[in-house]
Each structure stands twice: as structure tokens, then as C-alpha cells.
Amino acid sequence: MALLTSRAPTDPYSDDDQDDRWCMTVRLLGQVEKELDDALRTSHGLPLSDYRALCALSRPDSRPALRMGELAGRIGLQISTVTRLVGRLEARGLVERRGADGDGRAVTATVTASGRKHYRDVTPTYRRALGRALSDAVDNVYLADLATWVLSGESGAGATSRRRDV
């Protein structure tokens, strides 16, 4: 039985520091998503995944409709999960499902006027929660560069100090 050995030290993909940085990235994402979900559920009764679907469907490049697979790709969920999510939004009158033109097997989703209004009403809560979560992350030495980049679009790499006002 062969023993598993680690990759040679010269392998650029065997770096523990890379693993640590990735874990910190996932940690930031998890923290921010939890805060966003909590804020949206508390203020509007809308889970973050539902907000993301409304966001994707409200974009000009999503008109007139998105196929379930395309919507799943845009919001990072499995097609089966998106099908249930769209069902919830449809029950609330926020989206409509239809057969895709020219393909009787495919299903598309379209945001309704009510869904667009709900998305516009919820977005300020989302943006405030996102700003708060990222501002808090700027104080974490491991998350600061990534949070700064998301907040401002500028990399904090190589900076000697961190700005709180980004």
C-alpha cells in the first residue's frame, strides 16, 4: 500500500499560506452572507438567495427571461434549488415561470412588476448590511485587503495603513 506524500515544496499549489488565504476568503464570504441574510429576513422576510434571484432577474441583460440553468449559474446554486426558489417567488407574485420559446422542455423565469418593486425596496437594506459587514471586516488583519477591494474596487495590497473611510 503506497503512502500518500505531499507535493514537492517547489509546487506552487502546495503552499499552506494559499490554503490559509483561501480559508480567510471563505470566512469573509460566510460572515457577510450571514449578515446579509439576517438583515433581509428580519426587515423584509426575504432570504438572501431569493434576493439574489430577484437581482439577477431584474438586470437588463436578463430580459425578457432567464432559463433555470442560467439563473442557477448567475446566483451560484444548483438548478433543483433554483427551481424551488423560483416556486416560492412565484407564489408571492414576484416572478413568473413559463416554457421557453422554441424549447418545450426548458422553463424560464421572469421578474414581475411587483418583483421589481420589491427588489428596489429591499436593495437599500441589502447595501447597508453589506457596507456594515465589509467595514467590520476591514478591521480584521486577515480579511482587510479583500474587504477593502470589495468596498472600493482598490487593492489594499502593499498599503502601509488601512483606511476606515473607504
Secondary structure, 3 states (H helix, E strand, C coil): CCCCCCCCCCCCCCCHHHHHHHHHHHHHHHHHHHHHHHHHHHHHCCCHHHHHHHHHHHCHHHCCCEEHHHHHHHHCCCHHHHHHHHHHHHHCCCEEEEEECCEEEEEEEEECHHHHHHHHHHHHHHHHHHHHHHHHHHCCCCCHHHHHHHHHCCCCCCCCCCCCCC
